[in-house]
Amino acid sequence: MATPLSPSAFRAPAVLLSGPVDYALYKEFRRQFEAAEGRDLVVVELSTLGGDPEVARMMGEDVRFHAEISPKTRIVFLGKAAIYSAGATFMSFFDRSNRYLTRGTRLMIHERKMDKHLHVQGPLTTCVAAVTATLHEIEASIAIQNEGFSNLIRGSDVTLEEVLMKAPANWYLEADEARRRGLIEAVL
């Protein structure tokens, strides 16, 4: 277990990000994250209304990988104002003891969304293949989503069943509630 950090540890975050989680944010994340190489403490501050969950997973995998290859470097998440959707996915890659939110920050957890039109036309076997491929895409997305939910709730009193029940309708948690439930280390 990592020692809780005092507010002064967050004075000058190494990585400052805001806006939609997209490839432009990823590029900026990588630039700032690489510039923080060699620091003992790397604070990643984020404020976002959400975005691409796969980009969030890429950023999270970068954090996980660097934490494994540089175990002396502590990488900490600081959520500010709004950590919605893909922001919560990114936060899930940080150990619970390395997750912090500023006062009044809101988390929003929801299911992945899909916007796809399936047009079935042609020979029946081709139709079955198209429908089956879409079903496989949905099943794989649900599995990835639930892995993220499991990472997010690890060490908390939130159950996967609770997340799966609340996520379809967008589950909002205020920072103090997230702390009480064990999703984060502390509120600053």
Secondary structure, DSSP 8 states (H G I E B T S, - for coil): ------GGGGSS-SEEEES-BSHHHHHHHHHHHHHTTT-SEEEEEEEES-B-HHHHHHHHHHHHHHHHH-TTSEEEEEEEEEEETHHHHHHTTS-GGGEEE-TT-EEEE------------SSHHHHHHHHHHHHHHHHHHHHHHHHHHHHHHTTSS--HHHHHHHGGG-EEEEHHHHHHTTSSSEE-
